[in-house]
Amino acid sequence: MSKLVALYCASNADDVPALVQGTEALVDALADRGLGVVYGGARVGLMGVVARRALARGIEIVGVIPRRLLDRELLMPGLSRTEIVDTMSERKAIMSREACAFVALPGAIGTLDEILEEWTTRHLGIHDKPIGFLDVDGYWSPFLAALETMRARGVVRDAHLAIPVVRSEAGPLLDAMRIA
């Protein structure tokens, strides 16, 4: 069983070439390091890109999907393991437990919910696992600028912003996160 990296990403946007290429590059970089993936379990959107690339590369891939999303997100067949849970909270807890690190790919409010929970629990000392943002095509730049504004206004501390690693390319991101 390999170490798993939690990947949080969109259940759409699989028609945006730069986002697809960045997602595939991250899965390739994980595969090249002998790492597996734990993700949201869907076959659509960037989640589907993650799953198809992981399966093509022959790495371990675990999907965790709430029962209510089975019809909406279309469960990916053929995963190494699938966990069907009752709530999003259970999904996040399983992914957190299974992962040795967390990476946000382009996504929306669900992705933000998941990565921000890991960021918060890391800051609180509940875990010490690496957290990263793959800033494909500047996707996360507006969000990170908003955080910088919060820091400038004294609401967010430097220590909070020092936690995640942000890179625009997959290999340098994993290197900086020190995931082997």
N, C-alpha and C positions, 0 to 999 in steps of 0.2 A: 504494500500500500504506500503510495507516494504522499508527500506533503501536498496539501491543497491550499490554493489561494482563492479567496472569495472574490468573484468579479460581479460588480453591480453595474447594470447597464439597461438601456432602453428596450422595451418590448416593441419598438418600431424603429424607424430610421435606417432600416437595412437597404434603403435605396439611395443612400448618401455615400458615394464612393470613398471619400476621405475617411468617414467614420468606419466603414466596413474594413478598409485597409488597415487602419489603426487597431481595430479589434482583432483582426487576424494576426497582425504583427505581435500583439501582446500574447495571444495564445501560442504562437510560434516560439516566442522568447521563453515562455513557461515550459513548453515541451523541450526546448534545447537545454533547459536546466534540470530536467527530470521532475518537474512539478506538475501537479494536477489542478483541477478546477472544481470549485463548488459554486453554483450559480442558481438562478431562479427557476430552472427546469423547463423553460418554454422553448418552442421551436420557431418562434416568430421574432422579428426585429433583430437588434444586435444580440439579444440572448440566443437566438437561433444561429447567428453567425458564430458566436462562441462555441456552441454545441457542435455544429458541423465541423468546425476547424479542429476542435479537440478530438472528435471521433476520427477525423482524417489523419491526425497526427498520432493516434493510438494512445493518448494519455488518459489517465483516470479522470472521469467527469461525473460529478454528483449533482443531481438536480433536486431542489427543494421547492415544492409548489403547494400553495394552499388549495384545498379541495374546490373552493368556490371559483378558482381561476382556471380550472382544468378546461372548461369550454372556451373561455375568453382567450387564454394564452396558448392553448394547444400544446399539451405536453410533448416533449421531444422523446421519440422512441429510441431505444438502443443505448441509453446511458449506462455507465458502469453501475450506478445505483440511483434510485429515485425515492425520495421521501415525500409522501403526501401528508400534509398537516392540515389542521383546522383553521389556523389563524396566521396572519402576517407576523405576529409576535413570535409564534413558534418557528416560523421560517427563519426569522432573524436570529433566534437563539441557536438553532441548529447550525446555521451557516457560521455564526460566530465561534461556536465550539469546534467545528470541523476545520476552520481555516487557521493557517499559520501567518496570514497577512491578508490585507484588504485593498482592493483597487477599484476606484470609480472610473468607469469608462463613460462616454457621453450617455446621459440619461435624463430623466425628469424628476418629478417629486418623489417617486418611489426610490430611485437611486440616491437622491439626497437624504431621504429618511434613513436609509440603510447605512450609508457611509458616515453621516453625521452622528448616528448612534454609536458607531465604532470609535469615531473621533472623540466623542464625549466620554465614553467609558475608558478610553486610553488616557485622556487627560485626568480622569478621576482615579487612575491607578488600578482599575479593575482588570486590565490586561496591559501587556507591553508589546503587542504585535504591531508590525509596521503598517502604515496606512499611506496610500498613494492615490494621486489623480493623474490619469493619462490625459493630458491636455491636447487631444487630437485637434488640429486645425484651429487652435485657440478656443475650443469649446468652453472650457472652464474659466477662461480669463474674466468674463463679466462677474461671475460668482466670486472669484478670488478678489477682484477689485472691490466688491461690496464688503467683503470681510476686511479688506485693508481700510476702507472708510470707517468701519466699526472700530478698528484698532485706533485709527487716528482720533476718533471721538472718545476714546477711553473705555469702550464697552468690551472689546475683545483684547485680551492680553497677548503680548509677544509670545509667551509660552504656549498659548493655544495655537497660534499660527506656525509655530516651529514644529509641530507634530507631523503634519503630512508632507510627503515628498511630492513635488509636482514636476513632471517632465513631459515633453511633447513626443518623445519616442520611447518605445517599449523597453528595449535593452537598457538604456541609461536609467529608466525609471526603476527597473528591478535591481540594477546594480546599486543605485543610491539607497534603495530600501533594504539592501543587504539580504536579499532572499536568495538562498543557494539551492 
